[in-house]
Amino acid sequence: MARALGRLGPLWAGARRRHPGSDTLRQQKLKRSFSMQAKMPPCDFSPGKYESYPYERMLKIRKQNLSPSLVTYYKKPLLLHQGHMQWLFDYEGRRYLDLFAGIVTVSVGHCHPKVTAAAQKQLGRLWHTTNIYMHPSIQEYVEKLTALLPDPLKVVYLTNSGSEANDLAMFMARLYTHNFDLICFRGGYHGASPYTLGLTSIGSYKHGVANGFGCQTVRSVICKTLETMLPDVFRGPWGGSHCRDSLVQTIRKCSCSQGCCEANDQYIEQFKDTLSTCVPKAIAGFIAEPIQGVNGAVQYPKRFLKEAFQLVRERGGVCIADEVQTGFGRTGSHFWGFQTHGIVPDIVTMAKGIGNGFPMAAVITTTEIANSLAQNLHFNTFGGNPMACVVGSSVLDVIAEDGLQKNSEEVGTYMLLEFAKLRDKFEIIGDVRGKGLMIGIEMVKNKDSRQPLPAEEMSQIWEDCKDMGVLIGRGGIYSQTRNVTLNSNL
C-alpha cells in the first residue's frame, strides 16, 4: 500500500521544479505523464447499488434545505454512497482512496467489520439510557480507556464531540483553579462552539460576535504587527534543522549544538513575555494540540511544551492536551500525542478517532480536578450512552489486535521520507512534517520566500488529486498545507 501511495506523489508537487520557468505547455505535459504513471492500489470490495435520489436532486436539496455554512469540498461536490476500510465509493461506484479519514476521524477504517458487528449487536440490546443508571458498557469502556493513560489521569467524563469536550475542559480548569484566563496558540483549533471559539484562533472560523471570554491567544508583544507566538519552526521567526520530533526537519539551517535549540529558547522567551504582560499573575490554564491539526500538522520545538507546562503551573494553571486529532496511536511512536513531548497533562480531551466516526468524545483528568465539577449538577443526556461505549470499546480492541499504532509508524515513516524526496525535487513544496499518519505538506511560491502558494494553484492540485481518486485535506491559515491523516489500517 505504501508503495502504491508513493506512485501518486508527483501530482502533489505540480509541475514546478526547483528551477521554475517551464511554460504552461510543459506543465500540462508533465501533469499528463504523472497521471499516466499513477495507478490506484487494487481493491477486492464491490459496493452495493446506489438507490437514492439522482445527483442533481441531491444537490438541489443541499442548497435549499441545509445550512449554507456547511460548505462542500470540490467544484463538483462528491456524493458518497459507501465506505470500506480505506476506500470510499460515490453514487456512480467510483472508488476513492481516503487519505483524509473523514477529517482525521476514521481511525480503524470505514465500516470496520468488528466495530460494525459490535454496534449492530448493541442496537438489538439497548440503544439509550442516560447515565443516571448504570449499564455494563460504560464501566467496561472507561476501565479499558483509562488503562491507556498514565497516572493520575484516571477519571472520565464522556461527551459527544470535541467542541463539547474542550468546553468542559475549559469549565473544569476555571472551577478547579478559581481563575479565569486561558492561554492558547494562534493557529490552534479547539472547536466551533461559542465557548471554544475563544480558543480557536483561525480567522475563517470567527464570526465577529463575542465569544470565549477570558481566552488569550499567545502573541508577541514586542512586534507592532502582533505577530503570533505560535512556535512554528518553518513559518515562524525562528527555526532550524533539528527542532522538531519528526523524521523530516525544515530546510532552515541553524548552528545549534547537540541538545540545544535556539529557536525553542526564543519561543519560550516570548511565552514568558506573554505571561508577564497579557494575563494576571494567576491563570486558569493553557491548552495546546500536541501537533496542530487544522493549521497543517504544525510541530513545535521538542522541549517547548514541557517548558511551557512548567511555566503555566507556576502560575497556578492547569495544562490541557487536546488529543482530538493526535490521539489513539495516530502519531505512531506513542498512543497519545502528549507522550511524544515527555509530558503528563492535567486534563486530556479526545474525540474523532475515539469512535471511528461515531459521535463521541471524552475528557480525562485527575480525581482532584474532577471533584471540582461535582460541587453542583452537571449533566449530559447522550454522553456515555450504551451505543457509544460499545463502539469506543471495539475501536480500542481493533487498534490493539490489528497493530494499528505500529502500522501508523511504519507507513507514516515511509510516506514522510518519500514526501521529503518530493520536497527536495520540487520548488513549491516548502515543508514536509509530522509523525506517523499525521502529515502536513506545505506548499509555497518558492522555498526562499516561503510565501503560500496562491489559492487557485492549491485548489487545482486538490482537484487533480480528487480526479485521480485520492482524497486529501487542506489546512493552514492560508489553506496552503496538504493534510494527510490516513486511516490507520492503510
C-alpha positions in Angstrom: 0.0 0.0 0.0 2.7 2.5 0.9 4.5 1.9 -2.4 1.2 2.4 -4.3 0.8 5.7 -2.4 4.3 6.7 -3.3 3.4 6.5 -7.0 0.8 9.1 -6.5 3.3 11.6 -5.1 4.4 13.5 -8.2 0.9 15.1 -8.8 1.1 16.6 -5.3 4.0 18.6 -6.4 2.5 20.0 -9.5 4.9 20.7 -12.3 7.2 23.4 -10.9 10.6 22.0 -10.2 13.4 23.6 -8.2 14.3 25.9 -11.1 10.9 27.3 -12.2 10.4 28.8 -15.7 8.8 26.0 -17.7 5.8 27.2 -19.7 2.2 26.2 -19.4 2.5 23.6 -22.2 5.3 21.8 -20.4 3.3 21.8 -17.1 0.4 20.2 -18.9 2.7 17.5 -20.4 4.2 16.8 -17.0 0.8 16.6 -15.4 -0.4 14.1 -18.1 2.7 12.0 -17.6 2.2 11.9 -13.9 -1.5 10.9 -14.3 -0.4 8.1 -16.6 2.2 6.8 -14.2 0.0 6.8 -11.1 -2.3 3.8 -10.5 -4.8 3.1 -7.8 -4.0 0.2 -5.5 -6.2 -2.9 -6.1 -9.4 -3.4 -4.1 -11.4 -6.6 -3.8 -14.5 -4.9 -2.4 -17.6 -4.1 -4.5 -20.0 -1.5 -3.2 -23.8 -2.0 -3.2 -26.0 -0.4 -5.8 -26.9 3.3 -5.2 -30.7 3.6 -4.9 -31.3 7.1 -3.6 -32.1 10.4 -5.4 -30.3 11.4 -8.6 -27.2 13.7 -8.1 -28.9 16.9 -9.3 -31.8 16.4 -6.9 -29.4 15.8 -4.0 -27.5 19.0 -4.9 -30.8 21.0 -5.0 -31.9 19.7 -1.6 -28.5 20.5 -0.2 -28.6 24.1 -1.4 -32.3 24.7 -0.3 -32.5 22.8 2.9 -29.1 22.5 4.5 -27.4 25.5 6.2 -25.1 27.4 3.7 -22.4 27.4 6.4 -22.0 23.6 5.7 -19.6 24.0 2.8 -18.7 21.2 0.5 -15.3 20.3 -1.0 -14.5 20.5 -4.7 -16.1 22.3 -7.7 -18.4 19.4 -8.2 -19.2 18.1 -4.7 -18.8 14.4 -4.1 -21.9 12.3 -3.4 -20.5 9.4 -1.4 -22.5 6.2 -1.1 -20.5 3.6 0.8 -17.2 3.1 2.6 -15.0 0.1 3.2 -11.8 0.4 5.2 -9.5 2.9 3.4 -11.9 3.2 0.4 -14.9 5.5 -0.3 -17.4 5.0 -3.2 -19.5 7.6 -4.9 -23.0 7.2 -6.3 -21.7 6.0 -9.6 -19.5 3.4 -8.0 -16.2 5.3 -8.5 -13.6 4.4 -5.9 -11.5 6.9 -3.8 -8.5 6.3 -1.6 -9.4 8.3 1.6 -6.2 10.0 2.8 -8.2 12.5 5.0 -10.0 9.9 7.1 -13.2 11.9 7.4 -11.3 14.9 8.8 -9.0 12.8 11.0 -11.9 10.8 12.4 -11.9 7.3 10.8 -9.2 5.7 12.9 -9.6 2.0 12.1 -11.2 2.0 8.6 -14.7 2.8 7.2 -17.2 0.2 8.4 -14.6 -2.0 10.1 -16.3 -5.4 10.4 -15.6 -5.8 14.2 -16.8 -2.3 15.1 -19.8 -2.7 12.8 -20.7 -6.0 14.4 -20.4 -4.6 17.9 -22.7 -1.7 17.0 -25.3 -4.0 15.4 -25.3 -6.3 18.4 -25.8 -3.4 20.8 -28.6 -1.9 18.6 -30.6 -5.1 19.3 -30.0 -4.9 23.1 -30.1 -1.3 24.4 -29.8 2.0 22.4 -30.0 4.6 25.1 -30.4 5.1 28.7 -29.0 8.2 30.4 -26.1 7.9 32.8 -28.3 8.3 35.8 -28.5 4.5 35.5 -25.6 2.0 35.3 -25.2 -0.1 32.2 -22.3 -2.5 31.6 -20.8 -0.9 28.6 -19.9 2.5 30.3 -18.0 0.9 33.2 -16.3 -1.6 30.9 -15.2 1.1 28.5 -13.8 3.7 30.9 -11.8 0.9 32.6 -10.3 0.0 29.3 -9.7 3.6 28.2 -8.1 4.8 31.4 -5.7 1.9 31.4 -4.1 3.5 28.4 -3.3 6.8 30.2 -0.7 7.5 32.9 -1.4 8.3 36.5 -3.1 10.4 37.7 -5.3 10.7 34.6 -8.0 8.2 35.6 -11.4 10.0 35.8 -13.5 10.2 32.6 -16.4 12.4 31.6 -17.9 11.2 28.3 -19.4 13.7 25.8 -20.4 13.7 22.2 -17.9 15.9 20.3 -14.5 17.5 20.5 -16.0 21.0 20.9 -18.1 19.8 23.8 -15.1 18.1 25.4 -13.0 21.2 25.2 -15.9 23.3 26.5 -15.9 21.1 29.5 -12.2 21.1 29.9 -12.2 25.0 30.0 -15.0 24.9 32.6 -13.2 22.4 34.8 -9.9 24.4 34.6 -11.7 27.5 35.8 -13.7 25.7 38.5 -10.6 23.9 39.9 -8.2 26.9 39.9 -10.8 29.6 40.7 -9.0 31.6 38.0 -10.3 32.7 34.6 -7.8 33.4 31.9 -6.8 30.6 29.5 -3.9 30.7 27.1 -3.9 29.1 23.6 -1.9 29.3 20.4 -2.7 31.2 17.2 -3.5 28.6 14.6 -5.0 26.3 17.1 -8.4 24.7 16.5 -10.3 23.6 19.6 -13.9 23.7 18.4 -16.5 26.0 16.9 -19.0 26.4 19.8 -19.4 29.9 21.2 -17.2 29.0 24.2 -14.4 27.2 22.4 -14.2 29.8 19.6 -12.2 31.8 22.1 -9.6 29.1 21.9 -9.8 28.6 18.2 -7.5 31.1 16.5 -8.1 30.7 12.8 -9.8 33.7 11.2 -12.2 31.8 8.9 -14.0 30.5 12.0 -14.5 33.9 13.6 -18.0 35.4 13.2 -17.5 38.9 14.7 -19.5 38.3 17.8 -18.4 38.0 21.4 -17.1 34.5 22.3 -14.7 32.6 24.5 -14.4 35.2 27.3 -11.1 35.1 29.1 -9.2 33.3 26.3 -5.8 34.7 25.4 -4.2 33.9 22.1 -0.4 33.9 22.6 1.1 36.9 20.8 4.4 38.6 20.5 4.2 41.8 22.5 7.5 43.2 21.1 6.2 43.2 17.5 3.9 46.1 16.4 2.1 43.8 14.0 1.1 41.5 16.8 2.8 38.5 15.2 1.6 35.3 16.7 3.8 33.4 19.2 3.0 30.0 17.7 6.3 28.2 17.8 6.3 27.2 14.2 9.8 26.3 13.2 9.1 26.5 9.5 7.0 29.7 9.1 7.7 31.4 12.4 10.6 33.9 13.1 12.9 31.2 14.5 13.6 27.7 13.3 16.3 25.3 12.4 17.3 21.9 11.1 17.0 19.9 14.3 14.0 21.5 16.1 11.1 19.0 15.9 10.3 15.5 16.7 10.0 14.2 13.2 12.0 12.2 10.7 11.9 15.2 8.4 13.2 18.6 9.5 12.8 22.0 8.0 15.1 23.3 5.2 16.1 26.2 7.5 19.6 26.0 8.8 20.9 26.6 12.4 24.1 26.4 14.3 22.7 24.8 17.4 25.0 22.3 19.2 23.8 18.9 20.3 20.9 19.1 22.8 20.4 22.8 22.3 17.7 24.6 20.3 17.9 28.4 20.0 14.5 28.5 18.3 12.9 26.8 21.4 14.7 29.3 23.7 13.4 32.3 21.7 9.8 31.0 21.6 9.9 30.2 25.4 11.1 33.8 26.0 8.1 35.0 24.0 5.8 32.7 26.1 7.3 34.2 29.3 6.7 37.7 28.0 3.1 36.9 27.3 2.6 35.6 30.9 4.2 38.7 32.2 2.2 41.2 30.2 -1.1 39.8 28.9 -2.6 37.7 31.7 -2.9 38.1 35.5 -0.4 36.5 37.9 -2.8 33.6 38.4 -4.4 31.9 35.4 -6.8 29.0 34.8 -4.7 27.1 32.3 -3.1 26.6 28.9 -4.4 24.4 26.1 -2.5 23.0 23.1 -2.7 20.3 20.5 0.5 18.1 20.6 0.6 18.7 16.8 -1.7 21.4 15.4 -4.2 19.7 13.1 -6.3 22.2 11.2 -3.3 24.5 10.9 -1.5 22.0 8.8 0.3 19.5 11.1 2.4 22.2 12.7 5.0 20.8 15.2 6.7 22.8 17.9 10.4 22.5 19.1 10.9 19.3 21.0 11.2 20.8 24.5 8.7 23.6 24.1 5.5 22.1 25.7 7.5 20.7 28.6 8.9 24.1 29.5 5.6 25.9 28.8 3.7 23.5 31.0 6.1 24.2 33.9 5.6 28.0 33.4 1.8 27.6 33.4 1.8 25.5 36.6 3.9 28.1 38.3 1.0 30.5 37.7 -1.5 28.1 39.2 -2.9 27.0 35.9 -3.7 23.5 34.6 -2.4 22.1 31.4 -4.8 20.7 28.8 -3.8 18.4 25.9 -6.2 18.5 23.0 -5.8 15.0 21.6 -8.8 15.2 19.3 -6.6 14.6 16.2 -3.4 13.2 17.6 -4.8 10.5 19.9 -5.3 6.8 19.5 -1.9 5.9 18.0 -2.1 8.2 15.0 1.4 9.5 15.7 2.8 6.0 15.6 5.6 6.2 18.2 3.1 6.7 21.1 -0.6 6.2 21.8 -1.1 9.8 22.8 0.5 12.9 21.2 1.4 14.4 24.6 3.7 11.4 25.3 5.9 12.5 22.3 6.7 15.6 24.3 7.5 13.8 27.5 4.7 15.5 29.5 1.7 14.5 31.5 -1.2 17.0 31.2 -3.7 17.7 33.9 -6.6 17.3 31.5 -6.8 15.4 28.2 -9.6 15.9 25.7 -10.3 13.4 22.9 -12.8 12.8 20.1 -12.8 12.0 16.4 -10.8 8.7 16.2 -12.2 7.6 19.6 -15.3 6.3 17.8 -14.1 5.8 14.3 -16.8 8.2 13.1 -19.4 7.5 15.8 -20.3 10.8 17.6 -18.5 10.5 21.0 -15.7 12.3 22.9 -14.2 12.3 26.4 -12.5 14.5 29.0 -10.0 12.6 31.2 -8.5 14.3 34.2 -7.4 13.8 37.8 -9.6 13.0 40.8 -9.0 16.4 42.3 -9.9 18.3 39.2 -13.0 16.1 38.5 -14.2 16.7 42.0 -14.5 20.4 41.3 -17.3 19.6 38.8 -19.2 17.7 41.5 -19.9 20.8 43.5 -23.2 21.2 41.6 -25.0 19.2 39.0 -23.5 18.8 35.5 -25.4 16.5 33.2 -25.1 15.2 29.7 -28.0 13.3 28.1 -26.2 11.4 25.5 -22.6 11.3 26.8 -21.6 7.7 27.7 -24.7 6.1 26.1 -24.6 2.3 25.6 -24.0 2.5 21.8 -21.1 5.0 22.1 -19.4 3.0 24.8 -19.6 -0.3 22.8 -18.3 1.3 19.7 -15.5 3.0 21.6 -14.5 -0.2 23.2 -14.4 -2.1 20.0 -12.3 0.6 18.4 -9.7 0.2 21.2 -9.8 -3.6 20.6 -9.2 -3.2 16.8 -6.3 -0.8 17.3 -4.6 -3.3 19.6 -5.5 -6.5 17.6 -4.6 -5.1 14.2 -1.4 -3.4 15.4 -2.6 -0.1 14.0 -0.3 2.1 16.1 2.7 0.2 14.8 1.2 0.4 11.3 0.9 4.2 11.6 4.5 4.4 12.5 5.7 2.2 9.6 3.5 3.6 6.8 3.9 7.1 8.1 7.7 6.7 8.1 7.7 5.6 4.5 5.4 8.4 3.4 7.3 11.1 5.3 10.6 10.1 3.7 9.0 9.8 0.2 7.4 13.2 0.6 10.7 14.6 1.7 12.2 13.5 -1.6 9.5 15.4 -3.4 10.2 18.4 -1.3 13.9 18.3 -2.4 12.8 17.9 -6.0 10.0 20.5 -6.4 10.3 24.2 -5.6 6.7 24.6 -4.5 6.9 22.0 -1.6 8.3 24.2 1.2 8.0 21.8 4.1 7.1 18.2 5.0 6.4 17.4 8.6 4.5 15.3 11.1 4.6 11.9 12.8 3.0 8.6 11.9 -0.1 9.1 9.9 -0.5 12.8 10.7 1.4 14.6 7.9 1.5 18.1 6.6 2.9 19.1 3.2 3.2 22.9 3.0 3.0 24.4 -0.5 4.8 27.7 -1.3 5.6 30.0 -4.2 9.3 29.2 -3.6 11.4 28.0 -0.8 13.3 31.3 -0.3 10.3 33.4 0.4 8.1 30.7 2.0 5.1 32.7 0.7 2.0 30.5 0.5 1.2 29.0 -2.9 -1.7 31.0 -4.4 -5.2 29.7 -3.7 -6.0 28.9 -7.3 -2.9 26.7 -7.7 -3.6 25.0 -4.4 -7.2 24.3 -5.5 -6.1 22.9 -8.8 -3.7 20.4 -7.2 -6.5 19.5 -4.8 -9.0 18.9 -7.6 -6.4 16.9 -9.6 -5.8 14.6 -6.7 -9.6 14.0 -6.4 -9.9 13.4 -10.1 -7.2 10.7 -9.8 -9.2 9.1 -7.0 -7.3 10.4 -4.0 -9.0 12.5 -1.3 -6.7 14.7 0.8 -7.3 17.6 3.3 -6.2 21.1 3.3 -5.2 23.2 6.2 -3.2 26.2 7.4 -4.0 29.8 8.0 -3.9 30.3 4.2 -5.1 26.8 3.3 -1.5 26.3 2.0 -0.9 22.9 3.6 -1.9 19.4 2.3 -3.1 17.4 5.3 -2.6 13.6 5.1 -4.2 11.9 8.1 -4.9 8.5 6.9 -6.9 5.6 8.3 -4.5 3.7 10.5 -5.3 0.4 8.7 -3.5 1.5 5.5 
